[in-house]
Every structure is written in C-alpha cells, then in structure tokens.
C-alpha cells in the first residue's frame, strides 16, 4: 500500500466508500464523477500504479479484474452492453495512480471514445 494513494486509503478503510463487491484481490464502488448511468470502479487491492507497471506475475490479477467486471456488469443488468476502460498514464486519462477499471453502462457508447 502507498500511504498517499487515494485508492489504498479506500482499501484500508481510511476513506469510506460504498462497496458493491469485494474479494481478496479487488473491490468495486461507484465513481464519484459518473460518466454514464452506471459508472463503477474496480480497483486492485495491490498498489500497482498503472498497467504500464504490470509484469507477467500480475497476469492473474489482471484476468481477475476483467472477470469480475463481467460479473458486476451482469449483476447490474447491463445486458445491452457496457464498456470497460483502463486508463494508463496522464496522456491516457489516468487521474489516480493505482490500477483500476472503469465499468460504464446504461446508455449507448460512442466511438471513438476519446
């Protein structure tokens, strides 16, 4: 854990968040600045600054996050579709330096996204 990381503080319980899902590797809660009717964050409990910092040893964690995103989407009845976004670095739109996925749904998604 990084002591100055917002998401590490949420994982530690120092900052409250209404958790929608939690297991030994990740937790899920609503984004405070939603960009769609459903906008959830799935964050790693392990402090990994971004996908750019991932190594082959992180493959099980990355797969777990994607699988859980699908489970959470199903539990939120996003049957018509949804988008999973993983921003990496400042130019990629990442604002919190802690690996996390955005799960967006509840409306049609446009392309290109940026």
N, C-alpha and C positions, 0 to 999 in steps of 0.2 A: 504494500500500500504506500501511496505517496501522501504525505501529510498535508500538502497544499492542493490536492486534487478534489474537486467538487464531487465527482462520482465515487471516489474512495471514501469520502465522508458520508455519502449516502449508504454505501455498502456497510460501513462501520456503524451506522445508525446515529451518527452525529448530526446529520441533516435529515429531517423526516421526508419521506416520500410514500405515497400510497402505492404500495407494491401490489401488482396484479399477478405476478408469478415470481417464484424464487426457487432455486435449487442450489446445489453445491458449487456450480460454476457461474451462474448468472442471475440477474434479476431484471424485472420488467416493470416499468411505470409509465405514466402519461407524460408526454413532453409538455413543458410549461409554456411553450410558444407553438401551439399546434399549427401545422400547415395543411391539414386535411381533417375531416370529421373524426377519423381515428388516426392518431399520431402517437405511437408508443415508442419508447426506447428500451432496447435490450442491451444491458451493459455486462461486461465481463467483471467478475469479482476480482480477477487478477488484474493488477495495474499494468497494462500494456498500452503505451502512449498512442499507438495507431497501428493500422495494418502494415505500414512500412517497417515496423519494428518486429513483426511476426517472423518466426523461423519455422522450419519443419516440425519442431516439437510442439508448436501451437496448433497444428492441424486438427487435433481432436477438439480443442476449444472452439475453433472457427466453425467446424462442422456442427458442433453442439448449438452454437448461437443461431446458425441458419435453420437447423431442425426445429428449435424452439420458436423461432419467428413463424414458421409454418403452423405449429401447434397453436400459438397465440392468435394468429390470423383466423384459424378455424374456430377457436373459442369466441372470437368477436364477430363471427358470421360474415367474414369478408369473402363470401363465395363468388362474388362477381370479379374479384381480383384485388390486388394490392401491390405495393412497391416496397422493396427492401433496399435501403440506401446505407452505404458505409462510406462516409466522408473520410478522406485521408489528407492531412496537412492543410495549411492555410489556403492554398490555391484550390484545394478540393472541397473547401467549405467547412472543415472541421473547426469547431469552436471550443470543444473540451478535449484536452489531450489525454483521453482514456478511451480505449477501444469500445465502440458502441454501434449498434444498428438502429436505424430508424425504420419503423414499420408504419407505412401510410396507407390508408384506405378509406372507403366510404364515399368516394367520388371518382370519376374518370381521371386518369393520369395523362398528362400531355407529354409529347415527345418533340423535340429534345427537352430533357429536364432542366438543363442549365440555361 
